[in-house]
């Protein structure tokens, strides 16, 4: 007979409602700052759960227009749950985090992928496409995702936190702000911006703190948009259930925060909001390696990937080199970003031959479990990057044939109500 006495429910340290705006909830924050105190604490070895809103904090709806993407307030992102202090952790230690599970809320079995406007967020092809807002809503059924906005595909998700990291020290925060402000000053009029400086507007900390502390966090707090030395928004799709992460610790307690949960994502997350963004629950446990920063030369996190991965062995692989042959034909020297963009553009134009619109193809490559690899960085001037599209995600044959490709009608994804794409 089952014994209830030894069946202990894992505690939920942060509870949220995915349908309520983030700035109306406790236990959330959208800036990095050492003065944000821990919202909860755990002992090493304890298993715990954390609930997370989607990265925009409930700004995006399950509907058939992209006006919410167009008008999203990016000063309010990302909305992270925490911080969680791990008892006994000191600066210089290594915090070991085991990601045990990542799931959507049962009451919200859907997510979204978005193309952001050139002037409001951008994305990898913001300038090339003069991006206008578009999105796809994905229905999450068990391990699979399908979308009414991108018909003909179904794939298994590799669910993971897009953003997870420890709190910075005051010294590290000052370093971030100095170097990023310096970059901004060199590209003052860039569209989209090259970086995001601290911004008091939209700053939120879901705790009762003195006004002067909140004001300091607003004026100094680092935006959560890029990844940095502590982890942060690295969007690594293989940090899924079963992964083990090793984070450098900069403050007492480590103050771990997590959010931006993804049901699925391709390598590169092309469209800025390029994963299947979801609200959900992450289950974790932690341990400490004392002095781990020195022991492992831990300048940034390292991790062991998940042993759980969708089995898509057959793939169509697109190459890209560091020549902008989809644009002005400019030759770059060993530029892997240019090479990646050309591989992705090759895949997008191929998918358009099959019948997908440019927006659908862009969203699909962002959300599906696409793999990208650096193939060569030794043969000047052309770096070579590959992008692998799994054949098994399609309900129809997409392979090249003697007679050419059969073009089908897949409609269009969700676009702005004014019809502009």
Secondary structure, DSSP 8 states (H G I E B T S, - for coil): ---STT----EEEE---TTS-GGGSSSEESSB-TTS--SEEE-TT-EEEEEE--TTSS---SSSB-HHHHT--GGG---EEEEEEETT--TT-EEEEEEEEEEE-TT--EEEEEE-BTTBB--TTHHHHT---EEEEEEEETTEEEETTSTTB-EE---EEEEEE----HHHHHHHHHHHHHHHHHTTT-SS-S-----STT--B-S---HHHHHHHHHH-B-SSSEETTEEE---TT-BTT-EEEEE--STT--EEEEEEES---TT-TTEEEEEE--EEEEEEEEEETTHHHHTT-SS-EEE--S-------EEEEEEESB-TTTT--B-SS-HHHHHHHHHHHHHHHHHHHT--HHHHHHHHHHS--EEEEEESSSTT--EEEEEEEGGGBSS--S--TT----------EE-TT---
